[in-house]
Amino acid sequence: MAVEPPSDIIKIMRKVNFINGEYYHIFNRGVDKRDIFKDKEDIERFFQSMREFNSINPIGSIYENSFRNPLGGSTAKTDKLVDFICYCLNPNHYHFILKQVSDNGIEKFMHRLGGYTWFFNKKYDRSGSLFQGRYKAIHIDSNEYLLYLSAYTNLNDKVHQLGGGAAKLVKSSWSEYVDDILSNNGFCEKDIILGQFKNIDEYKSFAKEALEIIKENKEKEMEKLLIE
């Protein structure tokens, strides 16, 4: 599949009305650009929140849920608020591509996910906001845009060229997309993306080509859209 960035890749931030069955790019970063993940435990706790709070029926806290459901997470696909298509957790920000599957699913899920701030503040003996205001949301209104953003999200650590210790504090869905075993399992609903390619290798090539285009445009416009 040829890689051409969507002509409307730069979207204007505006109030978004979340609609069931539609796709959205959700992202946020730490207040004052601070790290929101300082070690592997932080990343895994946030990811645990992504799994367990994605349930129509409130679970209370992760601690409470550990007694009801030792394996964590929702009990069935029909119980979910959102479908995760892609995600990337970087030291100071995150990106999700979500499909809303229940009424007000994104708003409910993101509200619950905000409980991570309590965990972080307690662990590091701090107070106040951890994230830079309310999460940002952009409606993904074309398939072309969805494919391009899947590459941006899956390879977001490469977009920011994270290396050294920072590279160890990254968790993304890229491995789910390029690993033959994980592609049929894993956390994300990948068919909407991978189903448009002949095989995993074709998607991998598409994503890597898209990454180079994104890097070329990063200093111009991409950063304005995605994190500033």
N, C-alpha and C positions, 0 to 999 in steps of 0.2 A: 504494500500500500504506500503510495507516494505521500510524503510529508509536506504539507503546506499549512502554515499557521492560519487559523481563521481570520478573516479580515476584520472581524469585530472582537478579537481576543481581548482588547482592553475595554472592560465594562465599567460603566459609571455606577458607583455605589449609591443605592437608594433603598428605601423601605421595601422589604420583600414580603410578599404574602405566600406562605408555604401551602402547597397544594399536593394532595396525595398523588403518588405516581410520578411526580416531577423530581428532577435532580438539582442539587444545590452544592455549591462550593462554600464550605464553612471554615473559617480560620481565625486565629487570634495569636497574640504573643504576650510575653510578660510585660508588666508595667515597667516603664523606663527601660525597656529592652532587656530586662533582667532574665536570668535563667529560670525556667519553671521546672526543669529536671536537673538535679545535681548528681544523681547516681542512678544505677540500674534499678534500685528499689523504687525510686520515684516513677520511672518510666513504666515499670510493671504495675505499680498501683494505679496509674492513670489508665493503662490499658485494661486492667481489671474493671475499672469503672466504666469504660467503654462497653465492655461485655455485659456486666451485671445490671447496669442502669437502663439498658435497652430493652425494657419490658413494659408492656401496657399496665400491668398491675404493679404498683409501687412495692419495692422490696425493703423500704426503710433504709438501713445502713448496710454497708458491705459486711460488717461484723454480724449484724442480725441475720443477713442472708446466708452466712456461712453455716448456720445451724439448720436452716430449712433446705438448703441446696448446696451440699459440700463441693460440688463441681462448679458452682457459680453459673451465671448467665441465665438467659431465658430458657424456658422449658420447650418451646416449639417456635418454628418460624412465624406462625400466625400470632404469636404473643408480642412481636417486636413493634417498636415505635418507628424505627428507621432501618433501612438496609445500608450497610457500609459498602461502598464500591471500592474506594481506595482511602488510604490514610498515610500520613507521615508525621512522626513525633520527633522534633528537633530540640536541642537543648533550650532554646528560648521561644519557640513557637510551634504551632501544629497546623496541619491542613487535613480536612476531611472532604471526601465527595460522598454525599448522602442522598438516598432516595427516601422521601417520606412515605411510609406505608400505613400510618394510623393518623387519625385526626389530631392536629397540633403536635404531631410526633416529634418534630425537630425542636420545637420550643420546650416541650416537656423533657426531652432527653438532655438538651444543653443545660437546662436549669439544674437537673440532677448532677450532671457532670461537674458543675461549679463547686460541688462538695469537696473536690480535690484540694481546693484552697485551704479548707480546714485541716486536712491531713498535712499539707506542706507547712502551714504556719505552726502547727503543733510540733512537727518534727524539728523545724529549724528555729523555734522560739522567736517567731516574728508575728506581726499583726498587720491588718489592712489588706488591701486588694493585691492579688497576685497577677491578675490579667489586666490588659489595657482596655478597660471598659467592656461593653457587651461584645460578644463574638460578632464577626463580620459574616455576612451571607450574600451570595450572588446566585441568582437563578441561572442554571445552565440550560440555555434555550435552543441549543442545536446539537446534533450528534457530533458534528465536527469539533465543536467546542468541548464536548464531553471527552472525546478521544484525546484531544490535546491536553486537557487538564489532567487526565489520568496519567500521562507521562510526567507532567509537572509535579504531581503529587507523589507518585511512586518513587520518583528520583529526586525529590526535593533537596535532600542532603547534598546531592551532586550539583544542583543548581547553585547552592550557596558554597560549594566547594569546601565542605567541612572536613577537616583532617585532624590528626592527633587525637587528643582526649575527647574532643567534641564528637568525632566520628563514632566513638564508642557509646555515645548517648543518643543514638538514633534508632528508631524502630519504624519500619515502614512495611507496606503491603507488597513491595517489589518482589520479594522472594515468593509470595503466593502466586504471582503472575508468571514467573519464569521457571519455577520448579515443577516438573511433571507431576510429582506426587501431590504437592500442595495445591496445584491448580484445580484439582478436583475436590479439595477440602478447604481448610483454612477458615479464616474469620470473615472474609469479604465475599460479596456476591459478584463474581467476576464475569459471568456470562455476557452481560451487556457490552463488555469491552472485548473479551477474548473471542466471543462468538462472531465478531466481525473480521477475524483474521483466519488464515488457513491453518495456522499452527502457532505454538508459543514462540518459536523462533522469529516468525514474521512480526508478531507484536513486539518482541524484544528489539528487533531492528527499527521498527517504527518509533518506539519510545526513545531509543538512543539518538536517532536522527532528530527527533523533536527536541531532545535535551540540548543539542548543539544550537538549534535555532533559538531556543529560550535563552541560552547563555549569551548569544549574540545580541539579543534585544533586552537583556536584563537591565543594563545601565540606562536604557532609554525610557521604557514605559512599564515593563513587567512589575518592577518593584512597587511602583505607585499603586497598581491594582492590588497586588497580593499581600502586602504586609504593612505599608506605611499608612 
